[in-house]
Structure formats: structure tokens, C-alpha cells
């Protein structure tokens, strides 16, 4: 019977052309040698079936895992994202303790250790990422099993509170890095730093010397206008979302609820200070020329006329389009805030970098307009967009905005879940450094052939 023949013989029969098959099937039984299989049409049919089944099984088991849902998938919901986040075996992160390394406490608390974590919790200062990582399911307490190492610091906060000067920040970072053998072993490739303000890694003046291989988490993708060079490298660094006010990100208790499109007073708005920036100055002038289309009130930072957070979001949500020009740097928090009042963000920042571009199609949830074209033509364009398209963009933004919320990485959809997914893409099995070498027994040594686990701090830095 057909089942009695081996797969090897079936595949051999499948390769025979019809003429050979006829020749291999004589009209009467013959003695068959090992090099002349007796192939009938039944054998060939079975062989072809086996080839087809093998092909399908190979495609099935060799197919890549399903990607992180993208905004192209209109049926995608945040639910499945949890199943696609990294597994602990594939992403383990060691978080340095502030008392583990001399100087690290100063980067978190200031020179006198007087700055509390609560003080730095507000704003775009990175405290939330550190605190969430301390509770993360991807955290490990064993350096030897870690794929990545997180170096916590709140330097933007301690600098703004006067607890460290720029020079002190620079010197303290160098001091801290010199006490990290694992940083030296990899050349910093597996170390993660967060610089969550618009200044980015430039808060550490010597970043280009010491962190040129490290992974940097930052909302800022460009500083070439001020520094002449950007600290962001699209191949190793990760753009993170802005930190939207907590009162607006809670699904069941938002301080301000969206206004129906038909009841919004303005076509567009710009809620920000001019700061002497060309694009912003143009918007302020346009608001004077077209007061019924563009709202751009003068914002006070202090005093009785200061616009409170609730009033700010009420104004922001009273237009169909929220204009987001660049300020001191290319990124703008207004872009993220607009999703929570459900207006369509219009980016007027040519150099801006946006988070999670591997998984989000921003053409579905926002508009990017050339900053050189800020003028009446912008209003004409916005007025030409059909209401149905505006509603569609708002609906898609409503689905994606959970990725701007700094919740635990156990949440089906959060900024931390997406950051963990991005970090797993940065994991390498091996890290090479100009100052590390390896021997036949797989041991890692330094230039003096001292084995890694016997390195003593301070470790010389480049």
C-alpha cells in the first residue's frame, strides 16, 4: 500500500517527470534494485501531497510572530497588546540603586540630598519612568542575567531647583559611570538613560563622549538649532511621549470632557507663549487677523490672570484642530494633550520626532504642516477637510492615546508597555567594546587580560 513507502521514496518519485514515471512503471512485475524505485501514479500523487503538506507546515512554523498592532488595523484594540509585550526571559532590566554607586544619589536628590522624588514627579522629568521600572515585571536584581541596565537620574528637576549646577551634573555623571564595570564592559551599549525634557541628553554636557553608544529615552529628537548637533540617534535611542497632566489621562475621571464638534467655537487654537519664535509669532498675529477662526490667548505664568490647568484644557478642547508649533526645541507637549480633549493635532514643527513610529501611522491621527506655510492658506486647508474625516481622525486618536499614559507595563496599553516593547528590540546577545576582549574559554577580559569579574572601580573611561 502507499503508506508502506518511505517519504524519501515518495519525494524521489515526485521529482520524476511523467516520461520517467512511465518508464519506471513496467507492465509486469520486475525485480527492483535500490537505485530504481518502482514509482506508480499513486506514488507520485502521494509524493505531491506530502510536498504540499510539508510546504504549508514549514510556512506555518517559520512565520514571524504577529507584530505589535498598528493603527492600520482598524479593528485593533488595546486588549491584545499585553500578550505581545516582551517575556521576562527575553527582557530583564537591572535598575541601579541610588545608594549602590557614589554620586548617583546626587543625580536624583541634589548635592544635599534635599530634593524628594515627589518634588520631581510633576512635569517632564523622568521620575515616573524610574518609579514604574522599580515595580516592573521586567526588573531583575541580578546583573548577570540582565539584558539592559537602567541608570536613574532626575537631573532636569535637580537643575531647575538649583540642587545641581551644569558643571556638577557633568562631573557627577562621569564619577558615576567610572564606578560601573558593566557599563565599561559593553561600552555603554546595554545601559539606558532617560533625559525626559526638551534639553534631552545635552543636560549632560559630555554625553557625546560617554553616552554615544548608550540607549537614551527622550521626547526630544532635535537640538541642532541650539547645540549644532542632535543627541538623538534613531538607530539606538527611543522617543518617549510627553507627560500629560494626570487629571486628563484618567479614563473615568477626566477634569475636562470633550465638546461635540458642532459646538466648538473655533476652527483652531494655539495655547502657548510666543517665546520669540517665528512660527509662534505668526500664529499670534493670525489670531488677531482671524479672531473667529483661531484662538491664541496670551498665557500668564503667574498672577491673578494665570490660566489654570482645567481652564487650559477647556480652551484647548474648544477647537477642531490644536496647532502645535515648535518652541525652544522641536517637541511639544501640546501634541499629546490634544488627544485627551479630542481635537486633531496639527504639527508645525519640521524636525519633530514622534514616539513608537514602528507601530503608529501618524497620518491617521494627526496632520503635519510645513512651518514655512503658516498663514491664511493653513486655515483654508483645515476648513476644506470633511467633518467625517475629522471625526475619523479623532476616533483613531482616541484608540491610540493610551500609549501616551505612563501606567504600569502590566497595562494592556500604556507608554511603559510600548517602551518595554521598544527596549526589547535593542537587546543584543553580545556587546563589543574597544576596551573589552575575550578568550578561548569565553571569559571577558580587559586590556590587561584581567577577567571581568575582577575589575575594580574606578574603571578608566574614554
ABEGO torsion letter per residue (X at the ends): XAAABBAAAAAAAAABBAAAAAAABBABBBBBBAABBBBBAAAAAAAAAAAAAAAAAAAAAABBBBBBBBAABAABBAAAAAAABBBAAABBBBBBBAAABBGAAAAAAEAAGABBAAAAABEBAGAAAAAAAAABAABBABAAABABBBBBBAAAAAAAAGABBAAAAAAAAAAAAAABAAAAAAGGAABBBBBABAAEAAABAAAAAAAAABBBBBABABAAAAAGBBABBAAABBBBBBBBBAAAABAAABABBBBBAAABABABBBBBBAGGBAAAAAAAAAAAABAAABBBBBBBABEAABBBAAAAAAAAAABABBBBBBBABABBAAAAAAAAAGBBBBBABAABBBBGAAABBAAAABBBBBAAABEAAAAAAAAABBAAAAAAAAAAAAAAAAAABBBBAABABBAAAAAAAAAAAABBABBBBAABBBBAAGBBBBAAGBBAAABBOBBBBX
